[in-house]
Amino acid sequence: VRSSESPQVQNTALLLVSGLAVIAPEQVLHSVMPIFTFMGSSVLKKDDDYSIMVIDQTIDQVVPVLVQSLRNQKRDVVAGTSELLLSFTAAFEHIPSHRRQRLFQALVTKLGAKDFLFAVLAMLANLHGLDKNVSVLMTYLASNLDPQDQLITYQKYLSLASDALKPKPGISQILLGVGNEGAKDKHVIAEGLLRSLSYCLKHSSLKAQMAVIFNSDAEDTVTQVAGLFSQILEQVLV
């Protein structure tokens, strides 16, 4: 799939690869990441019905197969999909504004929000800062989860910020480029993540949802939410 080809040829080629990924995943998956890189630089910018259909079908068919393949190989699924995540998060400003929420929601859903949403939020925050449109999208994506899963997502997000400040960063180097040549200073990256998280917490309905839980008789849920909140508070203080 070359950028010199016509959009029709590009889209048709993507559809063919999507079908092959379902039929013979192990033979095709080594070529999947360049495809998503190409989508990020080209197809995601288009707003015609055929391109939208191609993007939807590629997400629906390829992403679950890719994640399952990584699990089968016992690899870190978030690290293994970092190029895919970067393709979408880096292309944010080029995606037609009226399609962003639907596109990112579809991507997160197919990836699995519990495992991947923290990484998507952190990469959006790191790449685009406090851009209002990005902050609104981040809040929207998080708010679609129940309170427990929102807190788990924020817990993982804060762990990523902490990892960025370590002398030898781990997953934050893969997802955020911490320590790489030309990357932002790690303290700037961590501060940016916290500022974006602050916006999400301020503008989401999480506070009201937690109040309902704490005033309920669901003891197990109250204990779980209180425990997660305590852990998050400790992470922030550290």
Secondary structure, DSSP 8 states (H G I E B T S, - for coil): --TTS-HHHHHHHHHHHHHHHHHSHHHHGGGHHHHHHHHHHTGGG--SHHHHHHHHHHHHHHHHHHHHHHHHTT--HHHHTHHHHHHHHHTGGGS-GGGHHHHHHHHHHHH-HHHHHHHHHHHHHHHHTT-HHHHHHHHHHHHTS-HHHHHHHHHHHHHHHHHHTSSS-SHHHHHH-TTSTT---HHHHHHHHHHHHHHHHHHSSHHHHHHHHHTSS-HHHHHHHHHHHHHHHHHHH-
